[in-house]
């Protein structure tokens, strides 16, 4: 989820939804799109990312990434994401 519209490669602004955050507060989703994320070999398009103009920081759902078979390692203030299928 991101509040930075300029980060999206594509965006469907007809998509509208509401989601609940961890503190049970509801947040309006203004659009859904895709971002191009840099990899060691080029870029990868990550789809189904929510855009909400009220968000100050990007949010990453660790649970959703694990559902999609990614491995995440957090260190030095960064998150490195690996595709389990390619390990």
C-alpha positions in Angstrom: 0.0 0.0 0.0 1.3 3.4 -0.9 0.4 7.1 -0.7 2.9 8.0 -3.4 0.9 8.2 -6.7 4.1 8.8 -8.7 5.5 5.4 -7.6 2.9 3.5 -9.7 3.7 2.3 -13.2 -0.1 1.7 -13.8 -3.1 2.7 -11.8 -6.8 1.9 -12.0 -8.6 4.9 -10.3 -12.0 3.3 -10.8 -11.1 0.7 -8.0 -12.4 1.8 -4.6 -12.4 0.0 -1.4 -12.0 0.3 2.4 -9.6 -1.7 4.5 -9.0 -2.1 8.2 -5.5 -1.5 9.6 -4.0 -3.2 12.6 -5.5 -0.6 15.0 -9.0 -1.4 13.6 -9.2 2.0 11.9 -10.7 2.0 8.3 -8.7 3.5 5.4 -10.2 4.5 2.1 -8.4 2.9 -0.9 -8.5 5.4 -3.9 -7.1 3.1 -6.6 -5.2 -0.1 -7.2 -2.2 -0.5 -9.5 1.3 -1.9 -10.1 4.8 -0.8 -9.4 8.0 -1.7 -11.0 10.5 -2.9 -8.4 14.2 -3.1 -9.1 15.9 -6.6 -9.1 19.4 -7.8 -9.6 18.4 -8.6 -13.2 16.1 -5.8 -14.3 12.7 -5.0 -12.7 9.7 -7.0 -11.6 6.1 -5.7 -11.9 4.3 -6.0 -8.5 0.5 -5.9 -9.0 -2.5 -5.3 -6.8 -1.0 -2.5 -4.8 -3.4 -0.2 -3.1 -3.1 3.6 -3.4 -4.5 5.8 -0.7 -3.9 9.5 -0.7 -4.0 9.6 3.2 -1.0 7.3 3.7 2.3 9.0 4.7 4.4 5.8 4.5 4.4 2.7 2.3 3.1 -0.4 4.0 4.1 -3.9 3.1 2.0 -6.9 4.2 4.4 -9.6 5.3 1.5 -12.1 5.5 0.5 -11.4 1.9 4.1 -11.7 0.7 4.4 -15.1 2.4 1.1 -16.2 0.8 2.7 -15.4 -2.6 5.7 -17.5 -1.8 8.2 -14.8 -1.1 10.9 -14.9 1.6 11.7 -11.6 3.4 14.8 -10.7 5.3 15.0 -7.4 7.3 18.3 -5.8 8.1 20.0 -2.4 8.1 16.7 -0.6 7.8 15.8 -2.5 4.6 13.7 -5.4 3.5 15.2 -7.8 0.9 12.6 -10.0 -0.8 13.4 -13.3 -2.4 11.2 -15.5 -4.6 11.2 -19.0 -3.0 10.7 -20.6 -6.3 14.1 -19.3 -7.5 16.1 -20.2 -4.3 
